[in-house]
Amino acid sequence: MNNPATPMGARRKDPAAFEIAKNALFKIAEEMRVILCKTAYSPILKSAGDFSCGVFDAEGAMVAQGIDLPIHLGSMPDAVRAIVSAFGSDVHDGDVFIHNDPYFGGSHLPDVNVIRPAFHDGFLLGYTCLRAHWPDVGSATPGSYGAVTEIYGEGLRLPPLRLVAKGVMNSDLEKLILANVRTPAERRGDLGAQLAATLRGVQRLQELARRYGARELIETMAEVMDYSERLMRVALLDLPDGEGTFEDFCDGDGIADDADGNDSRFRVRMHIKKTGDRLVVDFAGSDPQVKGPMNAPLSVTASGVYCGLKMAVDPGSLIPPNSGCWRAISVVAPEASVVNAAFPAPVVYANHEMSHRVADMVMGALAAIWPDRVMACSQGTSAVVTFGGVDPRSGARYVSYETIKGGFGARPNKDGINTIASGISNTMNTPIEVLEMAFPLRVERYAVNPDSGGAGQYRGGCGAVRRWRLLPGADAVGSLCMERMTSPPFGLMGGQAGAAAVVTLTTPDGRSRNLPCKGAFQAPAGSVIDMVTPGSGGFGKPTKRASAAIGRDLLDGYVTPSGATRDYGVGSPGELLGLARKED
């Protein structure tokens, strides 16, 4: 492997050519996304988009990420660096690597990284990486979302491994992977889609190298990251210096802590200090790691930090998100804590639940410094629900994995958004028709939940109500991973909290019970699962909300008459409706 070194002063001087090359690198990641969507098998990938694509330099730094999931901003570079560290110069044209180990730069075991090096004229240009959420990677629970106490119980754990050597598939490794998952045909299809997408990324990098030259492309990749660093530092310099703190609690880790089955809360503490063009986020005082899978590797915690800061510092999305952005940001956390897990702590829930929490807490802490740049708490959870069993229509095993949308927090100048992926997430709804064709489920209701958005001068986005019914003969094991059941999404600057989440299971005998926030449950055929996702926090005092805005909420069904009276102290709902109709 030969990596050419070029002095800083020899970098590209032509700004137009640099801009074209920079955008071309981003388009590579975007094209990888298109390939994955068109060739993946599982609905969570091809329809909901639970994956991220990136282009990386030869050292594993992220040069460009597609319009994918902010949750992967901090951890994907660590995943590629794990390959660089494990294999060093033993990397060849036609190789492909795979791993999912959270303690080697992964996020959680269902997120499987496929990483492919790109060569041109003997030079290693860099890598393409596609991280995709596989709906099942083994473990005792379909969907691999059980409440366990060690990572060994979370499913198949792959350290950095060579899946393809100089174009030849390691069939033994492929067989090992497929033997440890419940739906091997679907997994084979998704893996093939990842291989195709990363290959397309490599081909596009090689085309750029032929156009500009390998040395020049490598220099440009470094300059793209330097460019993002400069923009981030300039943006920070333009903002006031200051400090802010925030503390919040999580609902639990899925493991009972007493004889009555109660799940204890635990706390996360954050301190942010901004000085000049530097910003430090310190989690000192956060609780030690817990027994259940709510422990986040530091790179996952960093992803939540980067997501919150990117929104606050760069609301116009002018700074390309890559590893250069984060050189101005330091993230510090106590070892063996819930935000900096130590092996072999379980982590599967924390990948999204803790990073959601951290991203929202960044907004809470920054409210003391930049109140006009932050937003109230969003739904604060990925609201994951899985079902698995045997499909009576085909006799084949299935695993359904969904993330259900809630409220997006209110802003300093506008309302929140209803029932949408928020914070660190950027996934779409799986269409009901796709879900019902693929799995023995029926969705009987999916609607906006009125009064769930926190009251404020600007109202928080509303959550959703969702109902599934299992088909006859389709006994299932379900699992749930949800936060904000006992810690409702907070408001800011006087805004009220959004509504908390609730999930109930009603079995065919008519008995209903609330499900705990995390863990597996048995659902006999004919069972009904009702989920109320969290709303989001309001921004500003409710007394400042315009009467016409309240009237529009009533017309749209986002607020009920009793909710308007309770939360805003208004008079006749009829008068408010009249104001809204007159304004329209």
C-alpha positions, 0 to 999 in steps of 0.5 A, a space after each residue: 500500500 502506497 500513500 503519497 504525501 504532499 505538502 500543505 502548500 501544494 493543495 489545489 488553488 482553484 476554488 471552482 475546481 475544489 467546489 466541484 470535487 467537494 460536491 462530487 464526494 458528497 454525491 458519491 455518498 448520495 449515490 450509494 444511498 440510491 443503490 442501497 434503497 433500490 437493492 435492499 430486501 428489508 423494509 427498514 432499509 429500502 423503505 425507512 432508510 435506517 442506514 448511512 453512507 460515507 466516504 473516508 480517507 485512508 486514515 478513516 476520517 469521514 470526508 463526506 456523509 450522505 443525507 442519512 442519519 446524524 446518529 452516525 456522525 461520530 461513530 462511523 469514522 471510528 468504525 473505519 479507523 478500526 479497520 485501518 488499525 486492525 489490518 494496517 497495510 494488509 489492504 488490497 484492491 478488491 477487499 471488503 471488510 465487515 464488523 459491528 462491534 460497538 467496542 471497535 467503533 460500532 454503534 450497536 450490533 444490529 448496525 453492520 458496517 461494510 467497508 471497502 477500500 478504493 485504489 488507483 494506480 497503487 495508491 489507497 484513495 480511501 474507503 467507502 462505508 455503508 452502515 445498515 441496520 439489520 432487523 435481526 442479528 440473533 440473540 434470544 429475542 427476534 429483532 435482537 432487542 432483548 433486555 440483557 446484562 452483557 453484550 454477549 447476549 445481544 447477538 452475533 458480534 463481529 470484530 473487524 473481519 475481511 469478508 472479501 479478499 481480492 474479489 473472493 468472498 469468504 464463504 465460510 464467514 458468510 455461512 457463519 453470519 447467516 447461520 446466526 440470524 433468523 431470516 438469512 435470505 433477507 440478510 443475504 439480500 441486505 448484505 448484497 445491497 451493501 456490497 453493491 453500494 460500496 462498490 459503486 462508491 469505490 468506482 466513483 472515487 476511482 473515476 475522480 482519481 482518473 479525472 484529477 489524479 490520485 495525489 490531487 484527489 487525496 489532497 482535496 479530500 484533506 482540504 474538504 475536511 479542513 474547509 469544514 473545520 474552518 467554517 465551524 471555527 468561524 461560526 463558533 467565533 461569531 457566537 457568544 462565549 459562555 457556559 451552560 448545564 443540563 441534567 435529565 433522567 432516563 426511564 430505565 434500562 429494562 432490568 428490574 431493580 426490585 422484587 416488584 419489577 420496578 426499573 430504576 431511573 438513572 441520570 445524565 449530566 452535561 456541562 458545555 463551555 464555549 470559548 472562542 472557536 472551541 467548545 467542550 462538552 463534559 458529562 462529569 457527574 453522569 451515573 455509572 453504567 447500568 445493568 441493561 443495554 442503555 450504556 452508550 460507547 463514547 462515539 455514540 455519545 459524541 454523535 448526539 453531541 455533534 447532532 445537537 451542536 450542528 443544528 444550533 451552530 449551523 442552522 442553515 446547514 452551510 458546513 459540510 458534515 465530516 470529521 473536520 467539523 468536530 476538530 473544534 469540539 471536545 467530548 469528555 465523559 467518565 469511563 464506565 458510565 452510561 455515556 462512556 461504556 466499558 466492555 462488556 456492558 450491553 449497549 443495544 438500546 443506548 445507540 439511539 435512546 442515549 444519543 437522542 437524550 444527549 442531542 436534546 440535552 445539548 439544546 437545554 444546555 445551550 439555552 443559557 448561552 444562545 437562546 435564539 439558536 435552540 429548540 425544545 425537546 423532541 420526542 426523545 426516543 426512536 420508539 422501536 417495536 419489533 415482532 417476530 415469529 412464523 408467518 402463517 401465510 408462508 410458514 417462513 420466519 419473519 422479523 418486523 422492526 419499526 421506529 415510530 415517529 413522534 413530535 419535533 420540538 418547538 423553535 424560537 420562531 415557529 411551532 414544532 412538527 407533528 409525527 416526524 423523525 427528530 433529533 439524531 434520527 432521519 428515518 422515514 415511515 415504512 408504508 403501511 402497505 409494505 409492512 402488511 405485505 411483508 409481515 402478518 400484521 395489520 395496522 388499524 390506526 395511525 393518527 396524530 395525537 391531539 394535545 400531545 405537543 407542549 403548550 407555548 408561544 410556539 407549540 411543540 409537535 404532536 406525537 402519534 397513536 398507532 395500533 397493530 393487530 397480529 393476524 390469526 395464527 401469528 403468535 409473536 414475540 415482541 420487544 419494545 425500546 422506548 424512552 420518555 414514558 416517565 420523563 416527558 419531553 421538556 419545554 424551553 423558555 417557559 414552554 410546557 413539556 410534551 405528552 409522555 409515551 404509553 404502550 398497551 398490549 391487549 390479548 384476545 381474552 380482552 385483558 390489557 396491560 401497560 408494557 414496560 419501556 424496554 424488553 420483550 413480551 409475548 403477543 398471542 395471535 389476535 393481540 392488539 398493541 396500542 402505542 402513543 408516542 411522545 409529543 414534544 416540548 413547547 417554546 416560550 410562555 403559553 400566554 404569548 401564543 397568538 389567539 389565531 394560532 390556537 384557533 388554527 390548532 383547533 381547526 387542524 385537530 392538533 389541540 382539542 377545545 378542552 386542551 386549549 382551555 387547560 393549556 392556554 386559558 382561552 375563552 370560547 373555543 368558538 371565538 378562537 375558531 372564528 378568528 382562525 377562519 377569518 385569518 384564513 
